[in-house]
Amino acid sequence: GGFFYVVQLIPEYNPNRVKLGFAGNVQSRFAAHRTSAPTAQLIKSWPCNSIWEKTVIASITRIDCKNISDEVYDCNDLNELVNRADTFFTIMP
């Protein structure tokens, strides 16, 4: 097991640009992100199976989100993105 997370990469410049992903240890992965994005903010994480990662990303970014690269997205509404993730993880076992 592990966690799915949402990280704001550059909140002072573009608060709706996020990195989405899976990590066994969220704090360790977040610390690695802060090496290249020192102002990054961890928005939220959820317990998750690694095999769900691509499904979660496809589900929560299907509305008003643009893929920038890999697991980086610009989303029109960060709160709605988090709400969709909350809903996703509520229905998963």
N, C-alpha and C positions, 0 to 999 in steps of 0.2 A: 504493500500500500504506500500511499504518499499523499500529496496534496496538489490540487489545481490552484493556480494563483493568478491574480490580476495586479500588475505593477504599472503605475504611471511613470513613464520614462523621463519626461522633462516637464514637470507640472508648471514651472514658471513660464515656459514658452508655449506649450501645447498641452493643456490639462486633459485633453481627450485622446492623447496618443498613449496606447497601452501595449505592454508585452504580456502575452498570455502563455501559460505553460504548466508543465507538471514537474514536480520535484519531490524527492524522498524527504529532503530537509529544506523547508521553505526559507528559514533564516539564512542558511548557508548559501542557497541559490540567490537570495535577495542581496546578500553581501557581495556576491560575485557581480551582480548587475550594477551595484553602486560603484564598482571599480571603474566602469566606463560611463556610468550615468550617476554622478555623485549626488544629485538632488532627487533621484528616484524615490517614489513612495509606494510602499506595499498597501494596496487598497483592501484586498480581502483574499482569503484562501479557504478551501473546502477540502475535507477528506475525499480522496479520489483514487480510483484504480488507474494505473498507467495506460491501460488499453482504452480508456475513455477519452484521453486527451484530444484526439482529432475530432471526435464526435462533439465534445463540449465546445470546442472552438467553432466548429461549423454551426452548431445550434445557436450560440449566443451572439455570433457576429453576422447572422443572416439578415439583420435589419439595421440599416443606417450605419454600417461599418465598412471601411475600405482597407483592404490588405495592403500594407506598405512594403513589408518584406518578412519572410518566414512567419513568425508568430507575433509580429508587430502590426497593430491596427490603429487607424484613426476612427473614432466612433463619435457620432453626433451627440450622444447622451450617455455619459459614463454611468450615471445612476441606473438607467434602463439596462445597460449591459450587465451590471451587477445584479439587478433584479431578475434578468433572464437566467443568470447563473444560479441564483438562489432557487429559482423554480426548477431548473434542471436537476440540481442536487437533491431537492426535496423528493423528486419522483424516482431517483436512482436507489437501488438497494443498499 
